[in-house]
Amino acid sequence: MKIAVFSAQPYDRQFLDEANEQLFSSKGSNETSFELIYHNSPLSLETAPLAAGASAVCAFVNDQLDAATLSSLHANGTRAILLRCAGFNNVDLGAAERLNLFVANVPAYSPEAVAEYAVALLLTLNRRTHRAFNRVREGNFNLNGLMGFTVHGKTVGIVGTGKIGLATARILKGFGCRLLAYDPFTVPAFKELGEYVDLDTLLSESDVVSLHCPLMESTRNLINSTTLAKIKQGAILVNTSRGGLIDTPAVITALKERRLGGLALDVYDQESSLFYLDRSSEIIHDDYFSRLMTFPNVIMTGHQGFFTVEALREISEVTLRNMEAFATGTPCKNDLVGGKGVLSPRP
C-alpha cells in the first residue's frame, strides 16, 4: 500500500523509514513494507492531487484537511488519513465520516518531551538566558536587565491536565511550586500534586500560566481580552499546545500595558504559513508576529516541543501501526471517526 507523506522533513523520512522497516522485519514473514512517498509541500486542496493512487496520506499539524481537501483525496483513491500528531483540529471529522475515511492520530507520544520544553521556555524567559548567551558572545558581562525570579515557591497554573499537563505539573512540583489546575475533566493523579480551581481563580493567583489543552471551539481564544483582564499582574504565560488558544492581538495589548510579565510560545495561531521552513531571507508579512518579536519579554520557537528522538520514534511507530490496523481490518484504538475500533480496508 502506498502512503503519501506531506510536510515531510528529513527527520520524518529517517524515522518513518526506520519504523517501516522494523514493522515488517519483526514479523519474520515475506510481507512487503508500506511504500512511503514523501512530499515536502504541506497538504491542502492544491496539493491533494499529489496523493493520487495512494491508499493513505500522512499529515502533520499544519496540513489542511478540510471538507474540500478530503473530498479531493477520496476522489483520487485515498481511504485513510494518518495524523502523525495528537491534535486533529485541522481535520473536518464530519466530512471524513461522510466519506467513510479512516482517520487516526498519535494521541500520546513522549508527553515528557513537551513538558520539559514548556519548563525550558519558562526558565529561559524568566532568567533571560537567551539574552545572556548573546551578551557573553559579544564580550558583554553586564548583568543589568537579566534579573528573574526564583521559581521555587511560586504558584503555577496548569490549564489542561492531560498527559502533557500532568507531566509538566510533576516537573514543577519538583521545583517546589504550588500547583493549580483548570480542566473540565479532572484526573486523580493531579490531585496528588495540586488543586483544581476554576479558570478565574487560576488566572488571578498564578505567577505562571502554562497551557496544555487541545484546540477546539470551546478553547479557541481561551486567552483573550476578558481572561487577560483577570490574570495576575506580571504573570508569565507559556503556550506549547496550540496557537489558537491565544487571541494574539489581546496578548499584544496585555504586553504593552505590562499586565503580562512575559510570553513564551512554541506555537502560533498563524504558524502554518511560517513554521518548519527557512524564511530567514524573506520578508515576514505577518504584522502580529513581527510585533511580538519586538518585545524583550517574549520568546518564540517554531513548534519544536515534540522534537526529541524518543518522540519522533514513537510517532512514526504508532502512525504505521495505525496504517497496519486499517490495512488488515483489525481494531485501532486511535480511530477518530468510527469510534468502534474495528475497520475493514476500504475498496
N, C-alpha and C positions, 0 to 999 in steps of 0.2 A: 504494500500500500504506500502511496505517495503522501507525504506531508509537506505542505508549503509553509516555510517558517518566515514570518515577516519581522521587520525591525531587527534583523539578525546582525549581531555584533560578533567580532572574532571569538569572544569568550562564550557566546551562545553556541557557536559551531563546535568549539572544543568540548564543552560539557555534554551537549546533546549527542555528538558523535560517540563519545565515551559511553554514555548511558545506553545508546542504541546497540553498540557492540556488546556491552555487558549483559543487556536484557536477553539477547538471543544466545550468547555463548553459554550462559548459565543453564540453559535448557538442555544442553547436550544433545540437540537434535539437528536435523537438516533444514530447519526453518530459516528463511532469509529475513534479514532485518528490514525495518522500515526504510523507505527511500526518502531521505531528507533533502529538500530543495530549498536553498537559502536565498532570501531576498533582503537586501539592505533597506529597501524602502519600507515605510510604515504601511499598514493595511488600511485601505479606505475604498470608497466606491471606485475611484480612479484606478487603483492598483489591484483591485479584486480579480480582474481577468488574468493576472499572473498566476493565479491558483488553478486555472483551468486544467482539469484532469486529475487534480489532487483530491483524494478522499477526505483529507483533513487540512485545516490551516492551524498553525500555531501562532498565537498572537500575544502581544505584551501590553503593558498598562496604557500606553497612549495610542494604540491602534483603534480605529473606528469600526465598530461592529453594530452599526445602526440597522434599521429595517431594510434600507435600500442596499447596503453592502451585503447583508445576509442573503437577500433575495438574489443578488448577482452571483454570490458564491454558490448558492443552491442550484441556480440555473446551469452552472458550469460543472456540476457534479460533486461539489463538496457536501459532505454529510456530517462532519464532525468539527467542532470548534474546541481547540485545546488552548487554554489560557495558562501561560507559564508565569502566573502571578496569583495572588489571593483575591484581589479586588476584581469585581465584574461590573462596575458602574458604567463601563464603556460598551456593554453588550445589551441589546434590546432582547431581553429574555422572552418577552411575549411573542415577538416576531420569530424567534428561534423555535419556540414551541409550536407555533402555527406551521412552520416549515418542517417540523419533525426532525430538527437538528439535534445532535448530541452536543452538549456543552459541559465541559468540566474544567475545574480550576485546580490550583495547588493551595488549599486553604491554610496550611500551616507549614512554613519552612523556616527552620532555624530562627524562631522568634527572638532568641537572644542576640542575633546579629543586628536586627533593627533596634532592639532595646539598648544595646551597648552604644550604638551610633547616636541615639537620642541623647544619652547621657554625655557622650563625647561632645556633641554640639553644645549642650548646656555648659559644660566645663570650659570649652573653648571660648564661647561668648562671654561668660562670666569673668574669666581670668585673662581675657584678651591675649591668649597665647598666639593667635594668628598674627596679631599686630606686633607682639614682642619678637616673634621669629623674624619678621621683616626688618624690624629696627636693628636687631643684632647683626643681621647680614650686611647692614649698611654701617656697622660700627657705632650705632647709637644705643647706649646702655642706660638711657634715661628712663625712669620708671613712671614719670608723670603720665596720667591718663590710662594706666594699666591696672588700677585697683579694682578688685572684685569683692565678693562677699564669701564668707565661709558657708558652704552648703550644709554642713552638719548643723542640725537643729532647726533648719528651715522647713516650712510647710510646702509640700509638693502636691499639686492636684493632678490626678491621672484621669483623663476623660476617655473612657473605654477600657474595660478590664478583660479583654480577650487575652490570648496567649502573649501577644507583644506587650500589651499594657501591664499584664501581670509580671512578665519578666522585667520590665522597667521598674515596677514597684519594688521587686525583690532587690534589684541593684541599689536603688535609692534608700531602701531600708538599711542596707549595709553602710550607707553614708551617714546614718543616724538622722534621717529626715522623718518628720511627721507626715503621714500619708493620708490624703483624702481622695475619694474617687466618686465619679458620677457615671452610672451606667444603668439603663432601664432593666438590664438583666444582671443581677448580682451573682457572684461566684463565691463559695465558701473560702477558697484559697486566699482571696484578698482580705477577707475579714480577719484573717490571722496577722495581716500586715498593717492594716489601717482601717479607716471608717468610710462607709458610704454616706454621702450627703447629696442634697440637691445641687443643681448646677450653680445657682446664685451663691450659695454658701461656699462652694468650692472656689469660685472666681474671687469672691471677696476676701477669702482667708489665705489663699495660696501665694507664696512668693514666686513659685514656678508653676506654670500650667503646661502639661505635655499631652498632646492629642494622639489618641490611639484607636479611634473609632472608624468604621467603614464610611464611605461616602454613599449616601442615599438621599432621597428627597427630604427626609426628616432631619438629616445632619448637614445638608448643604448650607453654607454660610452660617454654621453654628456660631462662629466667632464673627460678630457683626457690631454695628454701632451700639445696639442695645446691650449686648452682653459685655462689650468692652467698657461701657459706662459703669459696669458693676465690678470690673476686675480691680484687684488691689493695686494701689498706686505703686508704680515702679516694678511690677511683676515682669518676669521673663516668660515669653510664650515660645514653645517648641512644637514644631509640626513635622513628623516623619511619616504621616499616614497618607492623606490625600489633600492636594492643594485646594480643592473645592470646599473644604471645611471652613476656610477663611475667606471673608469678604475683604479683598486686598485694599480697596480704597479706604475702607473703615479702619484697617490696621495702619495704613499710612497716616491717617488723621490722628490716631492714638499715639503714634510715634512722635509726630510733630508737636502734639500737645503734652508730650512727656508723661502720658498716662502709662504707656508701656515702657518698661525699662530696657527691654531688648527683645529681639525677634530672631529665632534660629529656625531656618527652613531647609528641609531636604526635598520638599515638594512645592509645587506652584500651580495655581489654577490654570494658567495658560502654558504649562510646560511642554505640551505636545508639539508646539512649534519651535521649541528651543532645545530641549534636553536630548542627550545621547548623540549629539553631533558637534563637530568642531566649528564654532561660529566666531572664532577669535578675529577673523579678518573681515567680518561682516558688520554692518550697522544694525544694531538691535532696535527694532521699531516698536517694541512693547514699552510704552511710557511708564506703566506701573512698575515693571521690572526695573527699568532704569532708575526710577525714583527710589525704589527700595535700596538699590546699590549705593546711593549717596549717603545713607545713614551709617554713622560709625558703630552703632549698636545693633546692626543687622548682619547676620551671616547667612549665606545660602549656598547649598551644594546641589548637585544635579541628580537627585533621586538615586543615591547610592547606598542607602541604609542597608539594603539587602545584599550588598556586593561583597560576599565572602566565599571562599572556596566551598565551605560546607553547605551554604545556602544554595549556591548555583548547582552543586552536585545533586542536592535533594530536589530542587525544582525540575531539573532535567529528568531525573529518575521517575518522579511522580507523574510528570507530563506524559512520558512514554508508557507508563503503566496505565494511565487513563486511556491512551490510544489502544493499548492491548485489550482493555476491557471492551471498548467499542468494537474492535475488530473481531472479538470472539463471542460477543454477546453475553459476557459474564458480568456480575454485579460491579458497579462502580460507585463507591461511596462519595465521590466528588462530583457526581452528576448534579447540575444546577437546574435542569429543566424537568426531567422525568420524575425525579424525587423518589422513585421506587428502586433505583439501583440496578435493575436488570434491563438491558437494552440490547437488542439484536442488531447486527450490521444492517445499515440502510442499503437498499438497492442502488 
